[in-house]
Amino acid sequence: MLKKIYKIIIVPYTLFLLYLMFLGMGRFQYEENLITVEPFFSTIKFIQGPNKTIDIVRIVLGNIIMFIPFGFLGWIIPELKKLKPLLFGFISCIVIVEALQYFTRMGIFEVDDIILNTFGVYLGLKICGLIEKKINY
């Protein structure tokens, strides 16, 4: 039952997430292309900035939590039940999305986003494994 619901929801969820990444949450087009490639630099700078704690938690945890559902892709594509193919496929896709944000100037290409999003997928894969163990017992 869960797998059927997942199959129905993942495509609209992905489209919603892409909307958020390009147009939602007060997005605007930057005047120039921006990139941050030093790992954890932008996240640490963001945390140390004048931002409210709730905004920090929302952004940092959001970058993880919003990508947990992609750890369940093995329910649709069996090859993605394994860590390496899942992470290789996801990282390839998220780099393309980050590059599109860069080239359209509708966001910043940030290595931190790739790391946090990928961690979310990893957590999703682990949660998926726990759910499958529970279902099979």
C-alpha positions as CSV (number, residue, x, y, z in Angstrom):
1,M,0.0,0.0,0.0
2,L,2.8,2.4,0.9
3,K,4.6,1.7,-2.3
4,K,1.5,2.5,-4.4
5,I,1.0,5.8,-2.6
6,Y,4.6,6.6,-3.1
7,K,4.4,5.9,-6.8
8,I,1.5,8.3,-7.1
9,I,3.0,11.1,-5.0
10,I,6.7,11.2,-6.0
11,V,6.2,12.9,-9.4
12,P,4.0,15.8,-8.1
13,Y,6.3,16.0,-5.1
14,T,9.3,16.3,-7.4
15,L,7.6,19.0,-9.5
16,F,6.6,20.9,-6.3
17,L,10.2,20.7,-5.1
18,L,11.5,22.1,-8.4
19,Y,9.0,24.9,-8.2
20,L,10.4,25.8,-4.7
21,M,14.0,25.6,-6.0
22,F,13.4,28.0,-8.9
23,L,10.3,30.1,-8.1
24,G,9.0,29.6,-4.6
25,M,10.0,31.0,-1.2
26,G,10.5,34.5,-2.4
27,R,13.0,33.6,-5.2
28,F,14.2,36.3,-7.5
29,Q,16.6,36.4,-10.4
30,Y,20.1,37.5,-9.2
31,E,21.9,40.2,-11.2
32,E,24.9,37.8,-11.7
33,N,25.6,34.1,-11.6
34,L,26.6,33.0,-8.1
35,I,28.5,29.9,-7.0
36,T,29.8,28.6,-3.7
37,V,32.0,25.5,-4.0
38,E,33.8,25.4,-0.7
39,P,32.0,22.8,1.4
40,F,30.1,24.0,4.4
41,F,31.3,27.6,3.9
42,S,27.9,29.0,3.0
43,T,26.1,27.1,5.7
44,I,28.5,28.2,8.4
45,K,28.3,31.8,7.1
46,F,24.5,31.6,7.0
47,I,24.4,30.2,10.6
48,Q,26.8,32.9,11.9
49,G,24.8,35.7,10.1
50,P,22.0,37.8,11.5
51,N,19.4,35.2,10.7
52,K,16.7,34.0,13.2
53,T,17.3,30.6,14.6
54,I,14.0,29.4,13.1
55,D,15.1,30.4,9.7
56,I,18.4,28.6,10.1
57,V,16.7,25.4,11.2
58,R,14.1,25.7,8.4
59,I,16.7,26.2,5.7
60,V,19.4,23.7,6.9
61,L,17.0,21.0,8.0
62,G,14.7,21.7,5.0
63,N,17.6,20.9,2.7
64,I,17.8,17.5,4.3
65,I,14.2,16.6,5.1
66,M,12.8,17.7,1.7
67,F,15.0,15.1,0.0
68,I,14.3,12.1,2.2
69,P,11.5,10.8,-0.1
70,F,14.1,10.3,-2.9
71,G,15.7,7.6,-0.7
72,F,12.6,5.5,-1.5
73,L,13.1,5.5,-5.3
74,G,14.1,1.8,-5.1
75,W,10.4,1.2,-4.7
76,I,10.0,2.3,-8.3
77,I,13.4,1.5,-9.8
78,P,14.8,-1.6,-8.0
79,E,18.4,-0.8,-9.0
80,L,18.1,2.3,-6.7
81,K,17.7,0.2,-3.6
82,K,21.5,0.0,-3.4
83,L,23.4,3.0,-2.0
84,K,26.0,3.6,-4.9
85,P,23.5,3.7,-7.8
86,L,21.1,5.8,-5.8
87,L,23.7,8.4,-4.8
88,F,25.3,8.4,-8.2
89,G,21.9,9.0,-9.9
90,F,20.8,11.6,-7.3
91,I,24.0,13.6,-7.2
92,S,24.0,13.7,-11.0
93,C,20.5,15.1,-11.0
94,I,21.0,17.6,-8.2
95,V,24.2,18.9,-9.8
96,I,22.1,19.6,-13.0
97,V,19.4,21.4,-10.9
98,E,22.1,23.5,-9.1
99,A,23.7,24.3,-12.5
100,L,20.3,25.4,-13.8
101,Q,19.9,27.6,-10.8
102,Y,23.3,29.1,-11.6
103,F,22.7,29.6,-15.3
104,T,19.2,31.0,-14.9
105,R,20.4,33.1,-11.9
106,M,17.3,31.8,-10.0
107,G,19.5,30.5,-7.2
108,I,23.1,29.9,-6.2
109,F,25.1,26.9,-7.2
110,E,26.0,25.7,-3.7
111,V,28.0,22.6,-2.9
112,D,26.4,22.7,0.6
113,D,23.0,22.2,-0.9
114,I,24.3,19.1,-2.8
115,I,25.8,17.7,0.4
116,L,22.7,18.4,2.5
117,N,20.3,17.1,-0.1
118,T,22.3,14.0,-0.6
119,F,22.4,13.4,3.1
120,G,18.6,13.6,3.0
121,V,18.5,10.9,0.3
122,Y,20.8,8.7,2.4
123,L,18.5,9.1,5.4
124,G,15.6,8.2,3.2
125,L,17.3,5.1,2.0
126,K,17.9,4.0,5.6
127,I,14.3,4.8,6.6
128,C,13.1,2.9,3.6
129,G,15.2,-0.1,4.7
130,L,13.7,0.1,8.3
131,I,10.1,0.3,6.9
132,E,10.8,-2.7,4.6
133,K,12.1,-4.8,7.5
134,K,9.0,-3.9,9.6
135,I,6.7,-4.8,6.7
136,N,8.4,-8.1,5.9
137,Y,8.3,-9.3,9.6
